[in-house]
């Protein structure tokens, strides 16, 4: 593996891990909001005919989780995502970089067609990560 491919791989891995750690609390709160929406009884909704605004509900869920279960509860259930998303991003960025470098080094790319490298990089990266992540997604939904 070339040095450029390693840089692509590591940057994809790090960006995937950081994105999960940064966005998991939002995902956890949204999941709780969806679960709470299913719990509400139909009779109460008919009587009040009013739901709290989504922002108010999300802030209430966030505060409740932190006060009842601690700050770490915002990342509960994130281990699968921390395992999968960095791998996915690493493969995507490695494939993108390899496809782009290959396309730009071939004689078929002229100065008039500079987007061909981006297109080929996206195709290679997408195909590479899809073969690895499709089984993971299948297990996740079953």
C-alpha positions as CSV (number, residue, x, y, z in Angstrom):
1,X,0.0,0.0,0.0
2,X,1.4,3.4,-0.9
3,X,1.9,6.2,1.5
4,X,-1.0,8.2,0.0
5,X,-3.3,5.2,0.4
6,X,-2.4,4.9,4.1
7,X,-3.0,8.6,4.6
8,X,-6.5,8.1,3.0
9,X,-7.2,5.1,5.1
10,X,-6.2,6.7,8.4
11,X,-8.0,9.9,7.7
12,X,-11.1,8.0,6.8
13,X,-10.9,5.9,10.0
14,X,-10.4,9.0,12.2
15,X,-13.1,11.0,10.5
16,X,-15.5,8.0,10.9
17,X,-14.7,7.6,14.6
18,X,-15.0,11.3,15.3
19,X,-18.3,11.6,13.5
20,X,-19.8,8.8,15.5
21,X,-18.6,10.3,18.8
22,X,-19.9,13.7,17.9
23,X,-23.3,12.7,16.4
24,X,-24.2,9.8,18.6
25,X,-25.9,11.9,21.3
26,X,-28.1,13.5,18.7
27,X,-29.0,10.1,17.3
28,X,-29.8,8.8,20.8
29,X,-32.1,11.7,21.5
30,X,-33.9,11.3,18.2
31,X,-34.3,7.6,18.8
32,X,-35.8,8.3,22.2
33,X,-38.2,10.8,20.7
34,X,-39.4,8.2,18.1
35,X,-39.8,5.6,20.9
36,X,-41.8,8.1,23.0
37,X,-44.0,9.1,20.1
38,X,-45.1,5.4,19.8
39,X,-45.9,5.2,23.5
40,X,-48.3,8.1,23.6
41,X,-51.9,7.0,23.8
42,X,-54.4,7.9,21.2
43,X,-56.9,9.1,23.8
44,X,-54.6,11.7,25.3
45,X,-53.8,13.1,21.8
46,X,-57.4,13.4,20.9
47,X,-58.2,15.3,24.1
48,X,-55.3,17.7,24.1
49,X,-54.7,17.7,20.3
50,X,-51.4,19.3,21.0
51,X,-47.9,17.8,21.0
52,X,-44.8,19.5,22.4
53,X,-42.6,21.2,19.8
54,X,-39.8,18.9,18.6
55,X,-37.1,21.2,20.0
56,X,-38.8,21.3,23.4
57,X,-39.2,17.5,23.4
58,X,-35.6,16.9,22.4
59,X,-34.3,19.2,25.1
60,X,-36.5,17.5,27.7
61,X,-35.3,14.1,26.6
62,X,-31.6,15.3,26.6
63,X,-32.0,16.7,30.1
64,X,-33.8,13.7,31.4
65,X,-31.2,11.3,30.1
66,X,-28.3,13.3,31.6
67,X,-30.0,13.8,35.0
68,X,-31.3,10.2,35.3
69,X,-28.5,8.2,33.7
70,X,-25.5,10.5,33.4
71,X,-23.7,12.0,30.5
72,X,-22.4,8.6,29.3
73,X,-26.0,7.6,28.5
74,X,-25.9,9.8,25.4
75,X,-23.5,7.3,23.9
76,X,-25.4,4.1,25.0
77,X,-25.6,1.6,22.2
78,X,-22.9,3.3,20.1
79,X,-20.4,0.4,20.1
80,X,-21.7,-1.1,16.9
81,X,-21.5,2.3,15.1
82,X,-18.0,2.9,16.5
83,X,-17.0,-0.4,15.1
84,X,-18.6,0.0,11.7
85,X,-18.5,3.6,10.6
86,X,-14.7,4.1,10.9
87,X,-14.2,1.0,8.7
88,X,-16.7,2.3,6.2
89,X,-15.2,5.7,6.0
90,X,-11.7,4.3,5.8
91,X,-12.6,2.0,2.8
92,X,-14.6,4.8,1.1
93,X,-11.7,7.3,1.4
94,X,-9.1,4.8,0.4
95,X,-11.1,3.7,-2.6
96,X,-11.8,7.3,-3.6
97,X,-8.2,8.3,-3.4
98,X,-7.0,5.2,-5.3
99,X,-9.7,5.6,-8.0
100,X,-9.0,9.3,-8.4
101,X,-5.2,8.8,-8.6
102,X,-5.6,6.0,-11.1
103,X,-8.0,8.0,-13.3
104,X,-5.8,11.1,-13.2
105,X,-2.7,9.1,-14.1
106,X,-4.2,7.5,-17.2
107,X,-3.9,9.0,-20.6
108,X,-7.7,9.1,-21.1
109,X,-8.1,12.1,-18.8
110,X,-7.5,15.4,-20.5
111,X,-7.6,18.9,-19.2
112,X,-11.2,19.3,-20.5
113,X,-12.5,16.4,-18.3
114,X,-11.1,17.1,-14.8
115,X,-14.2,15.7,-13.1
116,X,-13.5,12.2,-14.4
117,X,-11.1,11.7,-11.5
118,X,-13.7,12.6,-9.0
119,X,-16.3,10.4,-10.7
120,X,-13.9,7.4,-10.8
121,X,-12.8,7.9,-7.2
122,X,-16.4,8.0,-6.1
123,X,-17.2,4.8,-8.0
124,X,-14.3,2.9,-6.6
125,X,-14.8,4.1,-3.1
126,X,-18.5,3.4,-3.2
127,X,-18.2,-0.1,-4.6
128,X,-15.4,-1.0,-2.1
129,X,-17.3,0.1,1.0
130,X,-20.6,-1.4,-0.2
131,X,-19.2,-4.9,-0.4
132,X,-18.0,-4.7,3.1
133,X,-20.9,-2.8,4.7
134,X,-23.8,-4.5,3.1
135,X,-23.5,-7.6,5.3
136,X,-23.2,-5.3,8.3
137,X,-26.4,-3.5,7.4
138,X,-28.2,-6.8,6.8
139,X,-27.3,-8.0,10.3
140,X,-28.4,-4.6,11.7
141,X,-31.9,-4.7,10.3
142,X,-32.6,-8.3,11.2
